Structure formats: C-alpha cells, structure tokens
C-alpha cells in the first residue's frame, strides 16, 4: 500500500502534543468581540483537545 500524503489544511490547524494528543483553536474568536463577555473571550482564546471519533479521522489525515 502506498504512503498517504499529509492533508496540509489539517496540518496547519492542528498541533500534536508530545504525549500524542491533538489540539485545535476554538471558533468564534475572530470578529464581533464587543458583544461577547470577557469570560467568554478568555474561554475562546484557550486551545481545545480533539476527542472521540473525529480524532481517528484527523490522525489518518495527518499520517500519524
């Protein structure tokens, strides 16, 4: 079976930690920030871990 190419769009958006976890940025933090509360904006600014069935598909896309 041939090698799989890395999906570059996914590779730019997702970071693999040293323990093998997948992290991503949260959505809704780019614009319309005046109406969002400080606590909500702080939460948006943190990274999130990718879990569940989606993790398997992303790992395949990254070639891990």
N, C-alpha and C positions, 0 to 999 in steps of 0.2 A: 504494500500500500504506500502511495507517495506521501511525502511530508505535507502537512497542512500549512497554508500561509496564515500569518497573523492578521486578524482583522484590525486594520490601523485605526479606524474610527473608535473601536472599543478600547484599543491600547492607549489612546490619547485621553480617555475619560476615566479609566480605572487603574488604580495602583494596587500592586500586590505587596503585602507586608512581608516582613521577614519570617513570620510564622505561617504564611500561606493564605492569610485572609484577604478578601477583596474589599477595597474601599472605594467609595464614589462621593461626589459632591451632591448636596441636596438641591432640589429645584426651587424656583420662585424667589431667588435672591438677586436677580439682575436689574429689575426696574420696579417702579411703583412702590418704593420703600417707605414713602412718607406715611402711608396709611397703616403700615404694619407696626406692631408694637416692638419695643426693644427686645423683649424676651423672645419673641418670635424670630426676629432677625438674628439674634445670637444663636438660636437653635438651627436656623438655616445655614449659618456660617460653619457649623461643625460637619465633619465627614460622617458618612453612614456606612455600615458594613452590609455587604450583599449576602443574603442567605437564601435558603430554600431552593426550589427548582431552577430559579434563574441563574444561580451560581454555577451549576453544571454546564449550562449553555455558554456562559461567558468564559469559563475556563477553556472550553473547546475552541471558542473564537480566538482566545489569546494563545492557544497552543501549549497550555500548561498540562 
